[in-house]
Amino acid sequence: MALSEFEKKRIEKIFTDYCEKKIPPQYRNELRVEFQIRGDEVSLFEVRPVWNDPTKWTSMKVARFKKDHKTETWQLFWADRNDRWKPYPPLPYHRDIEKLLDEVEKNETGAFWG
């Protein structure tokens, strides 16, 4: 089930603001944080130039947020070393996606930002 248009716009604003604040403008030619909304999921990525060809960019998974429409909560996932999504045990669910994004930023377990 897809997100409502209102919720999608709200999430776009939250994640656009987060990504812009995460990396200062003078470093965005070396590193960016980007997001993608797909259906009822939001994925967060770290994006860098390929080491031997700076004209190409590569992305690494950071976090995934999935909406459970039955409970009206969001579930937070982290990517393991094989790029498989795993539920994030310290705070797996929350009604507010911003609280989960704060958890990603805090990164107390090192699961998101290495």
ROPA-459465 format. One record per residue: residue in one letter; y, x, z of N, C-alpha, C, O, CB in turn. Coordinates in steps of 0.2 Angstrom, whole numbers, padded with zeros to 4 digits. Last residue first. Glycine has a CB too. Layout:
<atoms>
{atom "a",{Y,X,Z},{Y,X,Z},{Y,X,Z},{Y,X,Z},{Y,X,Z}} ...
</atoms>
This chain:
<atoms>
{atom "g",{0015,0143,0051},{0012,0149,0052},{0013,0152,0058},{0011,0158,0059},{0013,0153,0046}} {atom "w",{0021,0130,0052},{0025,0135,0049},{0022,0142,0051},{0025,0147,0052},{0032,0135,0052}} {atom "f",{0010,0122,0057},{0014,0120,0052},{0018,0126,0048},{0017,0127,0042},{0019,0115,0054}} {atom "a",{0003,0127,0068},{-0001,0124,0063},{0004,0123,0057},{0001,0122,0051},{-0003,0117,0065}} {atom "g",{0009,0131,0080},{0009,0136,0074},{0005,0133,0068},{0004,0137,0063},{0005,0143,0076}} {atom "t",{0010,0123,0090},{0004,0126,0090},{0003,0131,0084},{-0002,0134,0083},{-0001,0120,0088}} {atom "e",{0024,0119,0090},{0021,0122,0096},{0015,0126,0095},{0013,0130,0098},{0021,0117,0101}} {atom "n",{0034,0115,0080},{0028,0119,0078},{0025,0123,0084},{0024,0129,0084},{0030,0124,0073}} {atom "k",{0046,0108,0079},{0044,0112,0085},{0039,0117,0084},{0039,0123,0086},{0043,0107,0091}} {atom "e",{0044,0102,0066},{0049,0107,0067},{0048,0112,0073},{0049,0118,0073},{0056,0104,0068}} {atom "v",{0034,0093,0069},{0033,0099,0064},{0038,0104,0065},{0036,0110,0065},{0034,0096,0057}} {atom "e",{0041,0086,0078},{0035,0089,0080},{0033,0095,0075},{0031,0100,0077},{0029,0084,0081}} {atom "d",{0050,0080,0070},{0052,0084,0075},{0047,0088,0078},{0048,0094,0079},{0055,0080,0081}} {atom "l",{0042,0072,0062},{0045,0077,0059},{0048,0082,0064},{0048,0088,0063},{0051,0075,0055}} {atom "l",{0038,0063,0072},{0033,0067,0070},{0036,0073,0066},{0034,0079,0066},{0028,0063,0065}} {atom "k",{0051,0057,0074},{0047,0060,0080},{0042,0065,0077},{0041,0070,0080},{0044,0055,0085}} {atom "e",{0052,0051,0062},{0057,0056,0064},{0054,0060,0070},{0055,0066,0070},{0064,0053,0065}} {atom "i",{0043,0041,0061},{0042,0047,0057},{0046,0052,0059},{0044,0058,0058},{0043,0045,0050}} {atom "d",{0038,0031,0074},{0044,0034,0071},{0043,0040,0068},{0041,0045,0071},{0050,0035,0076}} {atom "r",{0026,0028,0080},{0030,0023,0076},{0035,0026,0072},{0037,0023,0067},{0032,0017,0081}} {atom "h",{0013,0040,0078},{0020,0038,0081},{0023,0033,0077},{0022,0033,0071},{0025,0044,0082}} {atom "y",{-0001,0051,0081},{0002,0045,0079},{0009,0044,0082},{0010,0046,0088},{-0002,0039,0080}} {atom "p",{-0004,0064,0086},{-0007,0061,0079},{-0004,0055,0077},{-0003,0054,0071},{-0014,0060,0080}} {atom "l",{0000,0076,0094},{0004,0070,0093},{0001,0067,0086},{0005,0067,0081},{0012,0071,0093}} {atom "p",{-0010,0086,0095},{-0006,0085,0100},{-0001,0078,0100},{0000,0075,0105},{-0001,0091,0101}} {atom "p",{-0019,0085,0082},{-0021,0082,0089},{-0015,0081,0094},{-0016,0076,0098},{-0026,0086,0092}} {atom "y",{-0017,0080,0067},{-0013,0084,0071},{-0014,0082,0079},{-0011,0077,0081},{-0006,0085,0070}} {atom "p",{-0030,0079,0055},{-0025,0075,0060},{-0023,0081,0065},{-0026,0085,0067},{-0029,0070,0064}} {atom "k",{-0030,0089,0041},{-0033,0088,0047},{-0028,0084,0051},{-0022,0085,0051},{-0035,0094,0051}} {atom "w",{-0032,0092,0024},{-0028,0089,0029},{-0032,0087,0035},{-0038,0085,0034},{-0025,0083,0026}} {atom "r",{-0036,0108,0017},{-0038,0102,0019},{-0034,0099,0024},{-0032,0102,0029},{-0046,0102,0021}} {atom "d",{-0033,0122,0013},{-0029,0116,0011},{-0031,0109,0012},{-0030,0105,0008},{-0027,0117,0004}} {atom "n",{-0040,0130,0021},{-0043,0128,0014},{-0039,0123,0011},{-0042,0119,0006},{-0050,0126,0015}} {atom "r",{-0033,0132,0033},{-0033,0137,0028},{-0036,0136,0021},{-0035,0140,0016},{-0036,0143,0031}} {atom "d",{-0026,0115,0034},{-0030,0120,0037},{-0030,0126,0031},{-0027,0125,0026},{-0038,0119,0038}} {atom "a",{-0012,0106,0037},{-0016,0109,0032},{-0020,0115,0034},{-0017,0119,0037},{-0013,0110,0025}} {atom "w",{-0010,0091,0047},{-0008,0098,0045},{-0013,0101,0040},{-0019,0098,0040},{-0008,0103,0052}} {atom "f",{-0003,0075,0049},{-0008,0079,0047},{-0005,0086,0046},{0000,0087,0044},{-0012,0077,0041}} {atom "l",{0001,0060,0058},{0003,0067,0056},{-0003,0071,0054},{-0008,0071,0058},{0008,0070,0061}} {atom "q",{0004,0043,0054},{-0001,0048,0056},{0001,0055,0054},{0003,0055,0048},{-0008,0046,0054}} {atom "w",{0014,0030,0060},{0013,0035,0055},{0008,0040,0058},{0008,0041,0064},{0020,0039,0054}} {atom "t",{0012,0012,0062},{0013,0019,0064},{0012,0024,0059},{0009,0022,0053},{0008,0020,0070}} {atom "e",{0008,-0001,0060},{0015,0001,0059},{0017,0007,0062},{0022,0008,0065},{0020,-0005,0062}} {atom "t",{-0005,-0005,0060},{-0002,-0004,0066},{0005,-0002,0066},{0008,-0001,0071},{-0006,0002,0069}} {atom "k",{-0006,-0008,0046},{-0009,-0013,0051},{-0006,-0011,0058},{-0004,-0016,0061},{-0016,-0012,0051}} {atom "h",{-0001,0003,0039},{0003,-0003,0039},{0000,-0008,0044},{0004,-0013,0046},{0002,-0006,0032}} {atom "d",{0001,0019,0042},{-0004,0014,0043},{0000,0007,0044},{0003,0006,0049},{-0008,0016,0050}} {atom "k",{0007,0032,0032},{0009,0026,0036},{0003,0021,0036},{-0001,0020,0031},{0014,0022,0032}} {atom "k",{0006,0049,0035},{0003,0043,0032},{0005,0037,0036},{0003,0037,0042},{-0004,0045,0031}} {atom "f",{0012,0065,0031},{0014,0059,0035},{0011,0053,0032},{0013,0052,0026},{0021,0058,0037}} {atom "r",{0008,0082,0032},{0008,0076,0028},{0009,0070,0033},{0006,0070,0039},{0001,0075,0024}} {atom "a",{0014,0099,0030},{0013,0093,0034},{0012,0087,0029},{0015,0086,0024},{0018,0092,0039}} {atom "v",{0013,0110,0020},{0015,0111,0027},{0013,0105,0032},{0009,0106,0037},{0023,0111,0028}} {atom "k",{0006,0118,0007},{0006,0112,0011},{0008,0114,0018},{0006,0119,0021},{-0001,0109,0011}} {atom "m",{0015,0128,-0004},{0010,0128,0001},{0011,0122,0005},{0017,0120,0007},{0011,0134,0006}} {atom "s",{0019,0132,-0022},{0020,0128,-0015},{0014,0129,-0011},{0008,0129,-0013},{0021,0121,-0017}} {atom "t",{0027,0143,-0033},{0021,0140,-0030},{0023,0137,-0023},{0028,0138,-0020},{0016,0146,-0029}} {atom "w",{0036,0146,-0048},{0036,0144,-0041},{0029,0141,-0039},{0026,0138,-0043},{0042,0139,-0039}} {atom "k",{0042,0158,-0060},{0037,0153,-0058},{0037,0152,-0050},{0038,0157,-0046},{0030,0154,-0060}} {atom "t",{0050,0168,-0060},{0052,0163,-0064},{0048,0157,-0063},{0049,0151,-0064},{0052,0164,-0072}} {atom "p",{0044,0179,-0054},{0049,0175,-0050},{0052,0169,-0054},{0056,0165,-0051},{0055,0179,-0048}} {atom "d",{0030,0185,-0053},{0033,0181,-0059},{0038,0177,-0055},{0037,0171,-0054},{0029,0178,-0063}} {atom "n",{0023,0190,-0042},{0023,0194,-0048},{0027,0191,-0054},{0027,0194,-0060},{0016,0196,-0050}} {atom "w",{0025,0180,-0033},{0026,0187,-0031},{0027,0191,-0037},{0032,0195,-0037},{0021,0190,-0026}} {atom "v",{0033,0165,-0036},{0026,0169,-0037},{0028,0176,-0036},{0033,0178,-0040},{0022,0167,-0044}} {atom "p",{0045,0158,-0025},{0043,0161,-0031},{0036,0165,-0031},{0035,0168,-0026},{0049,0166,-0034}} {atom "r",{0040,0144,-0014},{0042,0151,-0015},{0041,0153,-0023},{0036,0150,-0026},{0039,0156,-0010}} {atom "v",{0040,0131,-0003},{0040,0133,-0010},{0043,0139,-0011},{0049,0141,-0009},{0043,0127,-0015}} {atom "e",{0031,0120,0008},{0035,0126,0007},{0035,0129,0000},{0029,0130,-0002},{0033,0132,0013}} {atom "f",{0031,0102,0009},{0029,0109,0006},{0034,0114,0007},{0040,0113,0007},{0028,0108,-0002}} {atom "l",{0026,0087,0014},{0031,0092,0015},{0028,0099,0013},{0022,0100,0015},{0033,0092,0023}} {atom "s",{0023,0070,0009},{0020,0077,0010},{0026,0082,0010},{0031,0081,0006},{0016,0079,0004}} {atom "v",{0020,0054,0014},{0025,0059,0013},{0022,0066,0014},{0019,0067,0019},{0032,0058,0017}} {atom "e",{0012,0039,0008},{0012,0046,0011},{0018,0050,0009},{0021,0049,0004},{0006,0049,0009}} {atom "d",{0010,0027,0002},{0012,0027,0009},{0012,0033,0012},{0011,0034,0018},{0008,0022,0012}} {atom "g",{0015,0033,-0014},{0012,0027,-0010},{0015,0027,-0003},{0021,0026,-0002},{0005,0028,-0010}} {atom "r",{0023,0048,-0010},{0018,0045,-0015},{0014,0039,-0011},{0010,0040,-0006},{0012,0051,-0017}} {atom "i",{0036,0059,-0010},{0033,0052,-0007},{0029,0050,-0012},{0030,0049,-0018},{0039,0047,-0006}} {atom "q",{0038,0076,-0005},{0036,0071,-0010},{0033,0065,-0007},{0029,0065,-0002},{0030,0074,-0015}} {atom "f",{0049,0089,-0002},{0045,0084,0000},{0043,0079,-0006},{0047,0080,-0011},{0048,0080,0006}} {atom "e",{0052,0107,0002},{0053,0101,-0002},{0048,0095,0000},{0043,0097,0004},{0051,0102,-0010}} {atom "v",{0061,0121,0005},{0056,0116,0008},{0058,0110,0004},{0063,0107,0004},{0058,0115,0016}} {atom "r",{0061,0137,-0002},{0064,0130,-0002},{0058,0126,0002},{0053,0128,0003},{0065,0127,-0009}} {atom "l",{0066,0154,-0006},{0062,0149,-0002},{0065,0142,-0001},{0071,0142,-0001},{0061,0152,0006}} {atom "e",{0074,0161,-0014},{0068,0164,-0012},{0064,0159,-0008},{0058,0161,-0008},{0070,0170,-0007}} {atom "n",{0085,0153,-0017},{0082,0156,-0023},{0076,0160,-0021},{0072,0162,-0025},{0087,0161,-0026}} {atom "r",{0089,0149,-0004},{0085,0145,-0008},{0083,0147,-0015},{0079,0144,-0018},{0090,0138,-0009}} {atom "y",{0098,0157,0003},{0091,0159,0003},{0086,0155,-0002},{0081,0156,-0002},{0088,0159,0010}} {atom "q",{0110,0151,0004},{0110,0158,0001},{0103,0160,0000},{0102,0165,-0003},{0114,0163,0005}} {atom "p",{0108,0139,0011},{0109,0139,0004},{0108,0146,0001},{0105,0146,-0005},{0116,0136,0002}} {atom "p",{0095,0139,0023},{0102,0140,0021},{0102,0141,0014},{0098,0144,0011},{0105,0146,0025}} {atom "i",{0083,0127,0026},{0084,0134,0023},{0091,0134,0021},{0094,0130,0017},{0079,0134,0016}} {atom "k",{0084,0115,0034},{0079,0120,0036},{0080,0127,0032},{0079,0132,0036},{0072,0118,0033}} {atom "k",{0094,0107,0028},{0095,0111,0034},{0090,0116,0036},{0092,0121,0039},{0096,0106,0040}} {atom "e",{0087,0102,0017},{0093,0105,0016},{0095,0110,0022},{0098,0115,0022},{0098,0101,0015}} {atom "c",{0076,0095,0024},{0075,0101,0019},{0081,0105,0018},{0080,0111,0018},{0072,0098,0012}} {atom "y",{0083,0085,0031},{0079,0090,0035},{0078,0096,0030},{0079,0102,0032},{0072,0087,0036}} {atom "d",{0089,0078,0021},{0093,0081,0026},{0089,0087,0029},{0092,0092,0030},{0095,0076,0031}} {atom "t",{0077,0073,0015},{0082,0077,0011},{0086,0081,0016},{0088,0087,0015},{0086,0073,0006}} {atom "f",{0071,0066,0025},{0068,0072,0023},{0073,0076,0018},{0072,0082,0019},{0062,0070,0019}} {atom "i",{0081,0055,0027},{0078,0059,0032},{0076,0066,0030},{0077,0071,0033},{0073,0056,0037}} {atom "k",{0081,0050,0014},{0087,0053,0017},{0085,0057,0023},{0088,0063,0023},{0092,0047,0020}} {atom "e",{0068,0046,0011},{0071,0050,0007},{0077,0054,0010},{0078,0060,0010},{0073,0047,0000}} {atom "i",{0067,0036,0022},{0063,0042,0022},{0066,0048,0017},{0066,0053,0019},{0056,0041,0020}} {atom "r",{0076,0026,0017},{0077,0029,0023},{0073,0036,0024},{0076,0041,0026},{0075,0024,0029}} {atom "k",{0070,0023,0005},{0076,0026,0004},{0078,0029,0011},{0081,0035,0011},{0082,0020,0003}} {atom "k",{0057,0018,0010},{0057,0023,0005},{0064,0027,0005},{0065,0033,0006},{0055,0021,-0002}} {atom "e",{0062,0006,0017},{0059,0012,0020},{0059,0018,0016},{0060,0024,0019},{0052,0010,0022}} {atom "f",{0067,-0001,0006},{0071,0001,0011},{0069,0007,0015},{0072,0012,0016},{0072,-0005,0016}} {atom "e",{0055,-0003,-0002},{0061,0001,-0005},{0066,0003,0001},{0068,0009,0000},{0065,-0004,-0010}} {atom "s",{0040,0000,0008},{0046,-0004,0005},{0051,0000,0002},{0052,0006,0004},{0048,-0009,0011}} {atom "l",{0027,0010,0002},{0032,0009,0006},{0037,0004,0003},{0038,0003,-0003},{0035,0015,0008}} {atom "a",{0011,0003,-0004},{0017,0007,-0005},{0022,0005,0001},{0022,0000,0003},{0020,0006,-0012}} {atom "m",{-0006,0004,0000},{0000,0000,0000},{0006,0004,0000},{0007,0009,0004},{0000,-0005,0006}} 
</atoms>
